[in-house]
């Protein structure tokens, strides 16, 4: 719908004999190329000289009427943009979410902290990835916002292959809310579909699989049509290395000292180098040493390498779900399996945190994937600790 002003002379008898005539301001509303309605305010007109010249007061009246009409026209346009008439406006229909988001970050960049700008861009990218097609602002519904929240909670994985934590999800939803709050103020949409979603989030994650030690024993890289894909997965299982780290490693990075074979890899957030031990099985897996500039494992993460991995796991007899949408085994599962198996076999959590190169224990525990907790077993184990402490106390008392 659009609105414009036309001015029309009054229809009176013997108009040619009148000293003055009135020209009324008429507000014309058009929708889909047709007149929708027209409105005339009896008090909003200008004087037109007919037989006599306009007086000074009539001229001043005309200036005031023109000013009032223009103000009203702008107000009506604003109401249309805010969709107060419940119709689609051209502005509303064709403003794309991504274009508006980019313009928002450009205009507000002086006010946004440098460390925060990446979270805006990541929120945009994840929403675009989830929506799969370009959406205009008015196409984004509350249901879309809630489905996107569920996607971040249950399905999306960071570039390091782990689910987003609660604070990250809240941040992304908050960024989207801030941008669409501005869209509401500017009249592009009437309500913000993301309002309130970032206030309280209960994380309900899907069960995610891992490879047990018994299942690892079934994995034979020679059964894989690209053995290097299998070697990369097994190396991640044995060392906890991320797939992105494995891709970057060269033979020159593998060195040996009095404590054994090892490589150095940068810590996820701080960038500090941490030592990763390469045990005997991992060293044997890598095979004969090659030239320093050759990749440790000639492997690149891709859709094709995923397909090869999934096929190989089935050939080796792995029965668990496979691929990300099902919460199944992926390349990133190798690192989660490293952490889960360590914890299940009694390695202290703080030690596992250091082996994984994490700076906090919460990050390490996000990787833990064994949901089949034997409560009776651990209750008895705890009882054993108590009995052992009591026996030690009695021994000390009698000595």
N, C-alpha and C positions, 0 to 999 in steps of 0.2 A: 504494500500500500504506500502511496505517496500523497503529499498535500501541497497545494499551491494556492496563490491568491489571484483572483480575477476581480475586476471592478466594473460595475454595471450601473448605468444611469437609472434613476427611478422612472417608473411608468406612471405619468400623470396626464390628465386631460389638459389640452391647450398648453402643452409644454413649451411651444415656441413663443408664447406670450409671457412666460414666467421670468422674473428678474434673475433668479438663481435656480439651479437644480442640484439635486443630491446624487453623488456617485457612491454606491455602497461597496464595501469590501466583502467579497464572498469567498469563503474557504472551500476549496474544491478537493475532495478526496477521491483518488482513483486507485483501483485494484485490478491487477491482471489486464491493464490497458483499457479498462472501462470505468465510467463514473460510478462511484459507490454512493456518494451523497454530497450535498452542498449545504453549507450553513451560512446564514446572514444574520448579523447583529444589527438591529435597528439603530443602535447608538453609534455604530462604527461606520462613518461615511465622511466624504469630503465635499466641500462646496465647489460648484462649478459655475463660472460666470456665464450668464446667458444674455440678458439685456443690459445688465449693469456690471461694473467692475467689482471684484471682491473687496470687501472691507478688510481692514487690518485684523480685526478679530476673527474673521472667516479664514484669513491666511494662517493665522496662528492655530486655529482649530484644525486646519488641514495638516499642518506639520505634526501636531499632536496625534491626530488620527493615524497618520502614516507610521509614526513611531510605535504606537500601540499595536497596529496591525502587524508590523514586522516582529515585534516581541512575541505576539501570540503565535505567529507562524513558526518561530523558532521553538516555542514551547510545544506546539503540536508535533513538530518533527522529532523532538526529544521523546515525546510520549510514544510515538511510533517506534523509535529505536528501542525503547524499553519494552516494547510489545504490550503496552497497556490496553491496546485494542484487540489483543488476542489474535493477531494475524502474523503471518511470516513477512518480515521485511527483507529487502534485498541485502541490507547490511548483516542481518542475523543469519540469512541463509548461506551466504558465501564466505564468511570468515572461517578459515580452517584453524583447527586447534593448534597445529604445529606452527603455522604462520603467526598466529597471535602470541603463542608462547615465545617464539624467537624475538618478536618485536618487544615483548615485555622485558625479557632479559637484556635486550640491547638498551632500552630506555632506562632501566633501573640498575644497570651495571655499576654506576658510580656509588649506589647505596648498598649494593650487595657485597659482602666480604669476599675476598678472593678465595678463601677456603670453602665458601658456601656455594660458589657458582657451579662447581662440578656436580653438586647434589641436585641443582635445578636441571642441569643438562641430562643427568642420569635419570631423573624422574620423567622427563620428557621422552627420552629414548625408550625406557621400559614401557611407558604407556603406548607409544607408537608401535612397539614390537607386539604388545598384547593385542591391540585393536586390529592389527593386520591390514587395515585400510585407513585411508585418510578420513578423519571425521571433522565435520564443522562443529563449532562450539555448541550449537543448539541440539546437535545429535547426541551429545554426551548426557546420559540419564543417570539418575541415582543408582539404578540397577547396574549400569556400566561401572560406576565408581566402586560399588561393593564387589562386583566380580573381579575388578582389577586388584582390589585389596586381597581377595582370596587367592588370586594368581601369585601375587608377591609372597604371600604366606606359605602356600603349599607347593607351588611348581617352579617358580623362578630360582635360578642358582646364580651366584656371583661368578665373576670370571675365575675365581679360585675353586669353583665347584661345590660350594656349600650354600645352604639356605640363608636367606637374609635374616638377621636378628631383628628383634622387635624395634629397636631404636632406628634402624635403617628404614624399615617399612614406615614408621611414623614420620620420618624425615621426608621421604618421597611423597607421601600423602599430603603433608604439610605444604610442600613446595607447590603441588598442584592446586591446593586450596587457595594459596596466596595469589597465584596467577588468575584463577577463575573468580576470586573476590574482586579483582580489578575489572574483569570482564563484566561483572554484575554492575559495578559502579559506572562503567562506561555505557551501559545499556545494551550490551550485546546479548546477554541472557538475563532471565528474571531471577533465577535461583542458582546457587552453587551446589552441584551434585556431590562435591567432596567435603562439604561443610560437616564437621563433627566426626568424620571417619578417623582422624588422626588423634582423637582424644583418648580412646581406650581400645586397645587391640588385644584380643586373647589369641595367642598363637596355638593353633590346632594343626599340627603337621601330619602329613601322610607318613606312613611307615616307609622308611628308606632302607634298602637292602645293603648288605656288606658281604664280603667273601670270607668265610671261615678258614681256619688253618687246614681243615680236612678237605675243603673245596679247592684250596690252593694246590694241594697235592695232586689234584686231577689235571691241572693246567700244564699242557705240553706245547711249547711254542712251535715245535716242528709240525703240529697239526694245523697251524694257522697259515693261510695262503699268503700272508705277509708276516713272516716271523718277527720283524722289527716292531710291528704293532703289539704283538704278544710280549716282546721283551720290555717295551715301554710300560705296559700295564703291570708286569711282574716286578719291574724295578720300583715302581711306585708302591706296590704292596710291601716290598722288602725294606724300603728306606723311608717311605713317607713323602718322597719328592712329588711335587705337583707336576702335572703333565707339561705345563709351560716351562718349568725349570728343566725338565728332562730334554725338551727340544733345544734349549740353549747350551747344554753342556757339551764341551769338547773333550777329546782324550787328554789334552794338556791340563784339564781341570782335575783329573783323577791322579792323586798323588798318594805316596805312602810314607809314613814315618814310624817311629817306635810303637805307636798305638794302633797302627794298621792303615788300610786304605780308606780314603775319604775324599769328599768334594766340598767346596764352599758354595753356598747359595744365599742370595739376599733375603732378609726377613721381609715378610709381606708388607708391613706398614712402615717400619723405620728404615728399611733398606740396609740395615746392618748385616754383614756377612756372618752366617752361622755354619758350623761344621756339621756335615752329614756323614755318618759312618757308612762305609760300604762293606758289609759283612762278606764272608767267604762265598756264600751262595750267590749273592748279588754280583760279586766279582767274576765268578764262574759263568754267570748268565751273560755278562758283557763279552766274553770271548777273548780272542787274541788281541793284544794291544795294536793300535794303528797309529798313523801319523797324528801329531799333536793337533792339527787344525781340522781333523775329521770329527764329525759328530759322534758323541759317545753311543748314541742310539739313533740311526738315521730314520727319524720319524717326525711327522708333522700332524698335528691334530686337525681333523677335517671331517666332513660328513662321510667321506669314503672310508676313512680310518675307523669311524664309529661302526659302520656297516660290517667291516671286517672283524672288528672286536666282537660284535654281537654274534656273528656267525661262529666264530672260534669258541666262544663260551658255550654255545649249544653243542658244538662238536665234542667238546671236552666233558660234556655231561652235566653242566650247571643247569639246574632246574628252576632257579629263582627267576622272578620277573626281570626283564632286561629293558633298558632304555628309560629316559628321563620321565616322560609323561606318566609312566606307571610306578614311579618311585623306585625303579629297578636299577640294575647295575650299569654303570657308565664308566668312562675313563677315570672320572673323579672319584669313583668308589674305591679305587686302589688306596688312595690316601686315607679315606675314612676307615677302610679295613685295617690299615696299619695301626691307626689309633685305637680302634675298637678291640682288636686282638691283643694289643699291649695291655690295655686296661683290664680285659677279661682274664688275662693270665698273671695279674698281680703286680704289674709295673706301676709304681706310684704315679698318680695323676700329674704331679709337678714335674716328674721326670719325663713323662709323655709329652707334656707341654713344651719342654725344652727340646726334645727330640724332633717335634713337629715344627719348631721354630716360631712358636706363638709367644706373644708378649703377655697374654693373660689366660687364665684357666678356663674362663667361660667360652672363649673361642675354641679351645680344644674339645670341650664337652659338647659343643654344637655338632662335632663330627661323629660323636658316639652313636652307634646304630643298633645295638643289641637290645631289643625290646622284650625279650623273653627272660625276664629276671626270675631266677629261682629263689624266692623269698625264704623258703625253708632252709635251703642250703646256706644262705648267708646268715640267717638267724643262728644256725648251729655253729657257723664259723665264728660269729661274734661271741657265742657262749664259750667256745674254746679259748678265745682271747681272755675272757674274764676268769675262767678256771686256771689258766696259765699264770695270770697275775696273782690270783689267790694262793696258788702253790708256791710261787716265788716269795710272797710275803711270809708264809708259814715257815719256809726254809730259812729266811733271814731271822725270824723270831727265835728259832730253835738253835741257831748257830751262835 
